[in-house]
């Protein structure tokens, strides 16, 4: 796998919820230890793997609020 060969440790996951866990499992198996998750689902990861959850709708709402203040 390219991810393991390049020693990639961080990944962004932006896939449908139905396949997110499968994708994350593959990334972890390849050595990824940090995940930024845009998929609308909670992930199960082993100890030593860090996941940050991002909700793009909330982020966009925040941006539109700040744009109105300009």
C-alpha positions as CSV (number, residue, x, y, z in Angstrom):
1,X,0.0,0.0,0.0
2,X,1.3,3.5,-0.9
3,X,0.4,4.9,2.5
4,X,2.7,2.4,4.4
5,X,5.5,2.8,1.8
6,X,5.5,6.6,2.2
7,X,5.1,6.3,6.0
8,X,2.0,8.6,6.0
9,X,0.8,9.1,9.6
10,X,-2.1,11.6,9.1
11,X,-5.1,11.2,6.9
12,X,-8.3,13.1,6.1
13,X,-11.4,10.9,5.7
14,X,-14.2,12.4,3.6
15,X,-16.3,9.4,2.5
16,X,-19.9,8.3,3.0
17,X,-20.7,7.0,6.5
18,X,-21.4,3.5,5.2
19,X,-17.7,3.0,4.2
20,X,-15.9,5.2,6.7
21,X,-15.0,2.5,9.2
22,X,-13.7,0.3,6.5
23,X,-11.5,3.1,5.1
24,X,-10.2,4.0,8.6
25,X,-9.4,0.3,9.3
26,X,-7.3,0.2,6.2
27,X,-5.6,3.4,7.0
28,X,-4.7,2.2,10.5
29,X,-3.5,-1.1,9.2
30,X,-1.2,1.0,6.9
31,X,0.3,2.9,9.8
32,X,-1.9,6.1,10.0
33,X,-2.1,7.3,13.6
34,X,-4.0,10.6,13.2
35,X,-7.3,11.0,11.4
36,X,-9.4,14.1,10.5
37,X,-12.9,12.7,10.0
38,X,-15.5,14.5,7.9
39,X,-17.6,11.4,7.5
40,X,-20.9,11.7,9.5
41,X,-20.2,8.8,11.8
42,X,-18.3,7.9,14.9
43,X,-15.3,5.7,14.3
44,X,-13.9,2.8,16.4
45,X,-10.1,3.1,16.6
46,X,-7.5,1.4,18.8
47,X,-5.6,3.1,21.6
48,X,-2.8,5.2,20.1
49,X,-4.9,6.5,17.1
50,X,-6.3,10.0,17.4
51,X,-9.5,11.1,15.6
52,X,-10.8,14.6,15.3
53,X,-14.3,15.0,14.0
54,X,-15.3,17.9,11.7
55,X,-18.9,18.8,10.9
56,X,-18.7,20.7,7.6
57,X,-22.3,22.1,8.0
58,X,-21.3,23.7,11.4
59,X,-18.1,25.1,9.9
60,X,-20.0,26.6,6.9
61,X,-22.6,28.1,9.3
62,X,-19.8,29.7,11.3
63,X,-18.2,31.1,8.2
64,X,-21.5,32.7,7.0
65,X,-22.0,34.3,10.4
66,X,-18.5,35.9,10.2
67,X,-19.0,37.0,6.6
68,X,-22.1,38.9,7.6
69,X,-20.0,40.8,10.1
70,X,-17.5,42.0,7.4
